[in-house]
Amino acid sequence: MLRITEMARQTGASVDELRYIERKGFISSVRKCIVQREVRQYRDADINKTGLIIKYRRQGFTWDTAYRKALEEMAKPSLFNE
């Protein structure tokens, strides 16, 4: 599991973009309290999905379309990797 800044670094997303796609319900985080501070942690599946969403956003797709395309690619990876 990665924290939000690590997730941003790994996926190429900004922290604000990660918070936005989490609010939209595209990904979810586990909240954990560390020294009286709540931090977000993301699962491997959400890390992969976020990388794909950001890839499609950078290609000019809307957030919703980028999310749908990411789900399609996750379901049938060979379709997009030929």
N, C-alpha and C positions, 0 to 999 in steps of 0.2 A: 504494500500500500504506500502511496505517495502523498505527501502534503501538497497544498495548493501551489506553492512556489516551485516545488520539484515537478509537479504535473505541468505547470506552465512552461518550464524549461524543456521538458521532454517532448511536449506536443507542439510547441511553437505558439501556443495561445497566450494571451495576456491573462493576468489574474482577473481582471474585470470581465473578460470573455468567459472565463470558467464560471464565475459567479452567475453570469447571465444565462448560460446554457443549463446551469443547475436550477435556476429559478424557472426556466421554461420546462423543466422536467425531463430533459434529454439525458442527463446523468444524475447520479446521486452521490452523496458523500456520507461518510461516517463521522460524526462529531465526537471529538475526544477532548477531555479537559486535561491540560498539561500545565502545571504550576498556575492554577487559577486563570487559565486562558483556554478558550475553546478553539480547537484547530480542526480543519477539514482534512480528511484522509480519503483517498480514492482507490477503488479496487482496480485490478488489472483490466477487467472487461471495460470499465469506464475510461481507462487510460487509452486503450486502443480505439474505442468509439470516438473519443474526443479528438484524437489525432486525425481520424477520417473526417469528422465534421469540420475541423479547421482547414483541412486540405481542400474541401469543397467550397468553403467560405472564401478562401483565397482565390479560387477560380471564378468567383463572382456570384455564386448561388446564394439565395436567401437562407436564413437560419433553418427554416422549416424544410426546405428542399435539401439543404446540406445534411440535415439529420436523416431524412428519408433515404438519401443516396448512401449515407454511411451504413444504415441498417441493411440496405440491399447488398452492399459490398461485404458486410460481415456474414450475411446469410449465404452468399454465393461468391466467395473470393476469387474463384477461377474465372468468373465472368469478366472481372475488371483487370485481372493480371495477365491476360494473354498477350 
